[in-house]
């Protein structure tokens, strides 16, 4: 029961599952359209399970990294209130890594090399690149260095297709991975936009750092940059118009939220970021693959 409570609070599977499914399927489908090699079903399975476990590992790494701050400022969270121990989370982390490794090695052994690269970056993130205080004093640098994990995980998901297919779509993936990076900013900034009344002492948010209005415009800028690279990526697979129309409609709604930021709730920003992410990965990879 305690694990069910933990996942509901800190890693809601029913919420993350569809997003990760779209994320991982898009990566496999996009790689398939670049190379012309039809993916096998196992590519989707390995990409999805591994990606979901990567994001679980990120959550667990945050629990360790933020343990002191959570105990001081967020005692209501699962770890500081004693629901789950860090040691237990460490065991779950290790089990998830074993599952990823077994999936990689049994599918295509060389996939383990890309997995280790992703693990290495995740490990560096977990120790704040051995420069915690320096990064904390530079929030923009902190943000982009941590968001690089998004295209890295996406790269691994694409590798679940192009490694077994024997193809290497390096150049074609650049715009796709750039879109993934900026979409990571959309998610990260979107979940840390709050009204002044919703700010918590000791809890860093971008609305507290830059002011809600400025932070919401930065969020909107991230949406725009995601759109630019998504359209560039869709041009490579000849699917520009559906991508442009879908994202333009969502941008219009996002602009409305930003203009009305003084009355927009944190939930609205966060929800739109989730809807945006789901639509982005469906329209950029899954839908064009099915259509073609």
Residue pairs with C-beta under 8 A, 6 or more apart in sequence:
2 83
2 84
3 84
5 78
5 83
6 78
6 83
6 84
7 13
9 77
9 78
10 59
10 63
10 77
10 78
11 55
11 56
11 59
15 274
16 52
16 55
17 52
18 278
19 274
19 277
19 278
19 281
20 48
20 51
20 52
20 55
21 48
22 277
22 278
22 281
22 282
22 286
23 51
23 154
23 157
23 277
23 281
24 44
24 47
24 48
24 50
24 51
24 52
24 157
24 160
25 44
25 47
25 48
25 281
25 285
25 286
26 280
26 281
26 282
26 284
26 285
26 286
27 47
27 154
27 157
27 158
27 160
27 161
27 176
27 285
28 39
28 43
28 44
28 47
28 157
28 158
28 160
28 161
28 285
29 39
29 285
29 286
29 288
29 289
30 158
30 173
30 176
30 233
30 237
30 284
30 285
30 289
31 39
31 158
31 161
31 162
31 165
31 167
31 169
31 173
32 38
32 39
32 161
32 165
32 289
33 237
33 285
33 288
33 289
33 292
34 162
34 167
34 169
34 172
34 173
34 236
34 237
35 161
35 162
35 165
35 167
35 169
36 167
37 161
37 162
37 165
37 166
37 167
39 161
39 165
40 164
42 107
43 107
43 160
43 161
43 164
44 160
45 103
46 103
46 104
46 107
46 111
46 160
47 156
47 157
47 160
47 161
49 99
49 100
49 103
50 100
50 103
50 104
50 115
50 156
50 157
50 160
51 153
51 156
51 157
53 96
53 97
53 99
53 100
54 100
54 118
54 122
54 149
54 153
54 156
55 153
56 92
56 96
57 93
57 96
57 97
57 122
58 122
58 125
58 149
60 89
60 90
60 92
60 93
61 93
61 122
61 125
61 126
63 70
63 78
63 79
63 86
63 89
64 86
64 89
64 90
64 126
65 126
65 127
65 128
67 79
67 80
67 86
69 202
70 77
70 79
70 80
71 80
72 202
73 200
73 201
73 202
73 203
74 80
74 200
74 202
74 203
75 81
78 84
79 85
79 86
79 89
97 119
100 115
101 112
101 115
104 111
104 112
104 114
104 115
105 111
105 112
107 160
107 164
108 163
108 164
110 163
111 159
111 160
111 163
111 164
114 155
114 156
114 159
114 163
115 156
117 152
118 149
118 152
118 153
118 155
118 156
121 148
121 149
121 152
122 149
124 130
125 145
125 146
125 149
128 135
128 136
129 135
129 145
135 141
135 142
135 145
136 142
139 204
139 206
139 209
143 185
143 188
143 189
144 185
146 188
147 181
147 184
147 185
147 188
148 181
149 184
150 180
150 181
150 183
150 184
151 177
151 178
151 180
151 181
151 184
154 176
154 177
154 180
155 173
155 177
158 169
158 173
158 176
162 168
162 169
172 236
175 229
175 230
175 232
175 233
175 236
176 229
176 233
176 284
178 229
178 232
178 233
179 226
179 229
179 230
179 232
179 233
179 280
179 284
182 222
182 225
182 226
182 229
183 222
183 226
183 276
183 277
183 280
185 219
185 222
185 225
185 226
186 219
186 222
186 223
186 226
186 273
186 276
186 277
187 273
187 274
187 277
189 206
189 215
189 218
189 219
189 222
190 219
190 269
190 270
190 272
190 273
191 266
191 269
191 270
191 273
192 204
192 205
192 206
192 207
192 215
193 205
193 206
193 207
193 212
193 215
193 216
193 219
193 261
193 264
193 266
193 269
193 270
194 205
194 207
194 208
194 212
194 266
195 207
195 212
195 262
195 265
195 266
196 207
196 212
198 266
199 205
199 207
199 208
205 215
206 215
206 218
206 219
207 215
207 216
209 215
210 218
212 261
212 262
213 261
213 262
216 257
216 258
216 261
216 264
216 269
217 258
219 254
219 258
219 269
219 273
220 251
220 254
220 255
220 258
223 250
223 251
223 254
223 276
224 251
226 247
226 276
226 280
227 244
227 247
227 248
227 251
230 243
230 247
230 280
230 284
231 240
231 243
231 244
231 247
233 284
234 240
234 242
234 243
234 244
234 284
234 288
237 288
239 283
239 284
239 288
239 291
242 283
242 287
242 288
243 283
243 284
246 279
246 283
247 276
247 279
247 280
247 283
250 272
250 275
250 276
250 279
253 272
254 272
254 276
257 264
257 268
257 269
257 272
258 264
